[in-house]
Amino acid sequence: MTSVGNRPATDDTSRFGVSETPTDARTVLGHPRGLFVLFFAEMWERFSYYGMRAILIFYLTKHFLFAKDHSYAVYGTYTSLVYITPVIGGYLADRFLGARKAVLAGGVFIVTGHLLIALLEGPAGAQGLYLNGFYLGLSAIVVGTGFLKANVSVLVGELYARGDRRRDGAFSIFYMGINLGAWIGPILIGILGETVGWSYGFGAAGIGMLIGLVAFVVFQKDLRGAGRRPGALRGAPVFAGLSLEPLIYLGGIGAVGVVWWLIRSQGAVGILLIGFAVLTVGYIVWRSVYTLPRVERDRVFAALFLVALSPLFWALFEQAGSSLNVFTDERVDRMLFGYQIPAAVFQSINSAFIIVLAPLFGWGWAMLARRRLEPNVPLKFGIGLILVGLGFLVLVAGAAPRGALTPALFIVLVYLFHAMGELCFSPIGLSSMTRLSVTRMTGLMMGTWFLSTAAGNFIAALIAQTTGAASAGPDTILNVYTRISGFSIVVGLGVAALSPLVVRLMHLDTIADTSNVADTVAV
């Protein structure tokens, strides 16, 4: 249940060019104590996000009694917006707030959103005020994630000076915390939400985020100066007697209203994504053609090739929280020792596989590299697309006929294939964005990667909607899975065939190796 990761740029500089944590600072396991403050805070944030995500589709279908296709539309719109807003939040932190204040503001918005959903639960089927309160809570989470998601990873990087050998291990420790939260969240929140009450599940998500936020505030002294923006925003008032900083926070509150409208309008989000994509990619192509020398231009084009594959991968992978979650609930035998496991709990399987497999993949890539057999980056992408497709084919092959229940083993196998695909795709892609883009375009390329992930989540909703339409038959979902898996495998094979040409565009013989952060998936 990892989704696209938030792995930060691998450039060793902090956002503001210096490390604020001296090498003689108090340490734990050889790392600044601030690393473990961030580990704890982000673990609880991912606990809240993935735990809530696991029960979201069921809350829509079983509490608000939405039709499946409508539920998938709301779910997909929400997850798409979650990956658009960090681009804006990162910009605001870069230019004005600094990462620390952005993370703090994001945590407040997220806690508020979860608790709003928990406190405004009405009778089953009741909408009106309750539904609008639910949308308001989702919107606050989206805005909060925009402030927090990219910037908490930036703080990790700012704890270490340029060239500090501890950086690789630091990010590995940090991402283990991320996956730990993504593993525990669906189990605890899924059980509470599905068996005790929806408000208990959403409330637990809010409390989890609150624990992380309190830890961040209480122990932020261990971050030393990391994440502080030089030149505090305490200048002269710029509007209505307010300086820029409070205006940014008020803008965040206003953005909640905008997102509240967008979540209810799948079409508007689709237009927004298309518009952003055309403008962003068009600008990158224009700038590459007219301002960059040939070698750098080729590398940017290679990066754009990888970006173009991202929506397809995430469109299939993100069925996990929507159509695959519903399939698990309706058509999978979930009995274990006389107890029926809530369907949402199965959302934790992917993160469990990531925790186990990430070190093995890291060791495997290193071993193959020593033997000069490591697959190149586009080939790894092709393998990832093939694996995510094979996961659905395994499910289709093992699915029981309508009226019978599919053994849970086949759902576990889906997540195994998808976790392996993610380890070939997500960390490799994020590393490549920073390695292939020129320094003055790195942030733009990272934003484009997030944008492609948002597009993948949006397409995932469209795919899921075809399985839940009113006219869909009982086996429509398996037919859809067969088609999308076949398409992904064919594209993956095509990418593998084209990989030598793409590698040629990368000009690896002249590139400086600055991507030394361990290839560990970020959730």
N, C-alpha and C positions, 0 to 999 in steps of 0.2 A: 504494500500500500504506500510505497513511496511514490511519490509523484516526481515530477520533475524536480531536480534538485535546485538548491540555492547555493551551489558551490560558488564562492567568490572568485574574483580574478586572482590568478596566481602570481601576479606581480608582487614582489616582496615589499614594495613601498606601502606605507600607510596612505590614507587619503590625503593627508596633509604633509607627506614627505618625511616625517620623522616618527620614530617609535617613542612613546611616552613611558615605557616600562623599562627601568634600568635593569641590566643583567644581574645585578646583585639583589634584586627584589626578593622578598620571601616567596618560596616556591613549594609546590606539592608535586611529588614525582618528577622533580626537575623542571616543572613548568610554573609560570606565574600563577598565583592563586586566582587571578582574574579569569583565567581560562575555565576554571571549574565553576565560577559564578555564571559564566556564559553557558557552559555545559548544562547546568541545572535549570537556568531560565529557559533555554531553548528546548530542553527535554520536555518541560511542562507545556510550552507553547505547542509543540508538535503533538503531545498527549491530547491537548484540548482540540486541536484542529482535526486530527485523524479520528479521534473518538467521536466527535460530533459528525464528521463526514460519514462515518459508518452507519449512523442511525438516521441520517438526514432523509434519504429516499423513503424509508419506512414511516417517518413522521409525516411526510407528504401524502403517502398512499393510505396509511392506516389511521392517521389522526385527522388530517384535513380531508381525507377521502378523495384526493385528486385522482384522476385517471393517470395511468402509467405514462402516457406520452407527455401529458402536462407536467407531471413530476420530473421527468427526465429533462424537460426544457428548463425548469426552474433550477434544477441541480446543475446542469451544464452551464447555464448563464452565470450562476454563482461561482463555480470553479474557474470559469474563464476570467471573470473579473479579479479573482484572487491572484492571477498571474499577470494581469495588466498593471494593477496599482503599484507593485514594487518598483516599477520603472520610475513612476512619479515620486514615490517615497525616497528612492535612492538619490534622485536629483535634488530634492529639498534638503536632504541630509548633506549632500556634497556642497551645496552652495550656501546654505543658511544655518541649519540646526546643528549639524554634527550627528554622528551615528548614535551617540549615547541618548541624547534628548529624543531622537526619532524612535528609538527602541522603547523608551519609557512611554511616549505618547501612544505608540502602537499597542503596547500592553494594556493601557487604560481603555482604549477603544474595544479591544478584543474581549476583555473581561465584561465590559458593559454589554456588548452584543450577546454573549452567551447567557448572561443573567437575565437580559430582557426576554429572550426566548423562553427561558425556564419559568420566569414569573408571569408571563402572559399566556400561558397555556390555558385554553378554554375547554369546554366540553367537546367530545369527538364530533367532527363535522361542522362545528361552529366556525364561522370565518369572520367577516367584518373587522372589528377592533383587534381580535386575536390574530388574524392572518396579517393585518397590516403591522402589528407589533412584531410578528415573526420576521417579516421582510425587513423591518427596521433593525432588528437584531443581526440578521445576516449582513445588512449593509454596514453596520458598525464593525463587524468582523472583517469584512473586505477592506475597509479603510484602514483598520488597525494593522492588518497583514501588510498593506502597502507601506506603512511606516516601518514595520518591524522586520519583515522577511529577509530582505537583502542586507540590512544594516547590522543585524546581530552577527552575521558572518564577517562583516567588515571589521567589527570590533576585535574578533579573534586575530585577524591579520595585524591590527594596530598594536597588539601586545608585544610584537616581536620586531626587532630591528632588521634592516635589509641584510640578507645573507645569514640570519640566525638559523643554525642547523636544527633547532627544535621545532621549526614551523611545520614540517611534514607530520611529525608525531602529534603536534597540537591539533591539526585539522582532523587527523584520524580519531583522536579522543573526542573531539567536538562532535563529529558526525556519528560516532557510536551513541552519544547521548541523544541525538536526533532520532536515530532509528529505534533506540530504546523507548522513547516516548511514543513513537508511531506504532510500536508493538503493544505496549501496555494499554494505550488509550482505547482502542476498539474492544479490548477484552472487558475492561472495567465499565466503560461508558456504554458499551453494547449490552452488557448484562443488566445494568441499571435501567437503561432506556427501554429495553424490550420486555423485561420481566417485572420491574418495580413501577416504573412510570417514566414517561418521556421527560418530564420536568426534572426528574432526578438525574437522568443522563446528561441533559444540557447543563444543569446546575453543576454536576461534577466537572464538566468541561470548563466552566467558568471558574470554579474553585481551583482547578489545576493551573489555569493561567494566572490566577491571583497569587498562588504560591510562588510561581516563577517570578512574577513581577515584584513581590515583596522581597524575595531573595536578591533580585537585581538591585533594588533600592538600598537595602540594608548593607549589602556587601560591595556596592559599587566603588568604594574607596580602593578596593583591590584592583580595579581597572586602571588605577593611577590616572594619567592624563589621556588615556585612549578614548577616542570618540568625542573629544571636546573640539568644537569649532573655534579656531583662532578668530578673535574679534567677536565677542558675544553680541547677541542681537539686542542690545540695550540702547540703541541709538534713539534719535529723535522720533517722535510720533510720525507715522506716515499716513494714518487715516483714523478719523474719529478719536483722536487722542491716544491711539494704540500704536506701539512699535511693531516691527515686523514679526517677531516671534509669536505673540498672542494672535496676530492676524492669521498666521499659518495654522494654528490650532483651531481657530474659528472657521478657517477654510476647510479643515478636516471635517468639522461638524456639518458644514454646508455640503461637503462631498457625500456625506451619509445620505442626504436627501436625494442627490443625483443618482447614487447607486440604488437607492430604494426604488426609484422609477425604472432604472435599467434592468434590475432583476425581474421585473414584471414584463419586460419587453425583449424577448429573445431576438426579434428582428432588428431592434435598435443596436443590440450588442454585436450582431453579425455585421451590420453596416459599419459600426465603429472599428471592428477588427479589420475589415477589408480596407477601410480608409487609412488606418494606422499602417497596415502592411504595405500598401501602395506607396504612401509617402515615405516610410522609413527605408524600404528596399530601394525605391527610386532614388532617394537621396544618396544612399550608400553606393549605388551603381554610378550615379553621376560624379560623385566625389572621387571614386576609384578611377574612373576613366579619364577625368580631366585634371586630377591633382596628384595622382600617385605614379611612381615609376613602375615599370612593367612587373618586376618581381613582387612588389607589395600588392599591386593590383591583382595579380594571379592568386595570391594567398587569400585576399578578401573574397574573390570569386569562389575559391575552394570552400571557404567558410560558409558562404551563402548556399552552396550546394548541400552542405550538411544541415543548415538551417531548414532548407526546403523539405528534408526528410523528417524533421521533428514532428510536424502535425500528424503525419500518418502513424508514427509510433505511439504518440500519446492518445490518439483517437482510439486505438485498440486497447492500449494499456489501461486507460481511464474508464473502461467498461466496468472495472472492479467495483466502483462505488455506486453504479447505477444498475444496468441490466444484469450484470453478473451477480450483484448483490441480491436482486429480486429472484433470479434463477435459483440461487442458493436457498433462499427462503421458501420458495414454492416447490422445488423439484429435486431437492437433495436430502438424502437420509442423514439427519443430523443427530441421531440418537447415539449416545455413548454411555454405557453402563447405566441405562435406564433414565438418563437425563438428556433432554433435547437442548443441544447447544444453540444459542441464539445466532441467527445468520450473520449479524454484524460482527460477531467474534472472529469469523473467518477472514475479516479484513486485516487481521493482525498477522496472517501467515506470511505475506510478502515481506514484511519488515523482519520477521524471524529468519527467513531465508537470506535476506540481505546481510544481517548480522553474522550469520554463519559463513556465507559464501564470499563476502567482500575480501576477507584476508586471503582466501584460497585463490580468488581471481588475481589479486595483487601479486601473490607468489607465482602464479602461473604465467602472468604476463612477463614478470622479471625473468623467469626461467627460460621462456621462449626467446626473450630478447638476447639473453646470453648466447643462445644457439642461432641467433639471427633468423628466428622463425616467427617472431611476434607479428600478428596481423597488423596491417597498417590501419589508420584511423577510419577511412571510408569502408574498408572491409569489415571492421568491427561493427560499424553501423549496419552494414548488410546482414551480418550475423544476428544483430539485435532484432532487426525486422523479421528475419526468418524465425527466430525463437518465439517472438510474441505471436506470430501466426501459428506456429506449431502448438502453442499452448491451447488455442481454441480448437484445433483439430483433435487434440487428445480428448478434450471435453466432449466434442461431437461424437467421437468414436465410442466413448464410454457412457454416454447419456442413455438412461433407461427410456423405454417407450412411455408415451403419455399414459398416466394412470399409475405408473410405478415410480419409485424414487431412485435417483442416481446415487451410487456410492460416493461418500464424501471424499474418497481417495482421489477422484478425478478433479475435484475443485482444488485440492492440495497440489495436484500435478500442474494445473493451470498456473497457479501462483509460482511454482518452482520454475517453469519455463519463462514466465514473465520476469521473475527476479533475475534470472540469468541474462535475459534480453536487456534488462535495465542496466546491469553492470557492464554490458557491452556498449551501451548507448549514452546514458545520462552523464556520468562523470567524464567520459571521453569527450563528449560534445562540448561540455562547459569548459574543459581544459583547452580544447581546440579553439574556442572563440577568443580566448586571451592569447593563445600562442600564434594564431594566424593573422589577427588584426594588428594594424599599426597602433602605436601607443596612443595617439590622439583620437583613435576611433574605438578603443577597447570598450568603453562604457556603452557606446552606441551599439556595438555588436552584441554585448551581453543583453542589452535591452531588447534587441531583435530576437535573441534566443528565447527570452521570456515571452515575447509576443508570439512566437511560433508555438510555444507551449500552451498559451492561452487559446490559440487557434485550434490546437489539438483537442483541448477540453471542449471547445464549442462543437467541433465535428463529432466528438464522442457522443454528445447529447443528440445530435441528429441521427447517428447510427442507432442509439438506444431507442429513440422515438419510433423507428421503423419496427422494433420488436414489440412495442407496447401500444401500437395504434389500435383503435377500436375494431378495425377489420382484420387484425393480425390473428392467425390461427395459433393453436397451442405449440406447434413446432416451428413457428416463424423465427424464433430466437436462434434455433440451431441452424436454420437455413442462412440467416444473416451471418452468423459466426463462420459458417463454411465459406461464404463468399469473401468476407473481409480477411479471413486467414489466408485464403488462396491468393488474394491480391497482394497482401503484405509479403508473402513468401516470394512471389514473382518479382516484386519490386526489390526485395532483398537480394535475390540472385542477380538482378540487373545492376544493382549497386556494386556487388562483388565484382562483376565483369568490368565495370567502369572504374574500379578503384585505382588501377595503375595510372589512368589518365588524370584522375583527381590528385593523386600523390605527386604527379609531375607538376601540377599547379602549385603545390605547397612549397616547392623548392627547399626541401628539408636539408639539403647539403649546405645551405648558407644560413639557415635559421639558427638563432641563438636559443639554446634550451633553457627557457625560463619557467617551464611548467613542471615544477618539482614537487607540487603538492600531491600527496598520495591519492591514487584513483579510488576514492571511497565515496559511495553514493550519498548524496545529501537528500534528505526528505523534505 
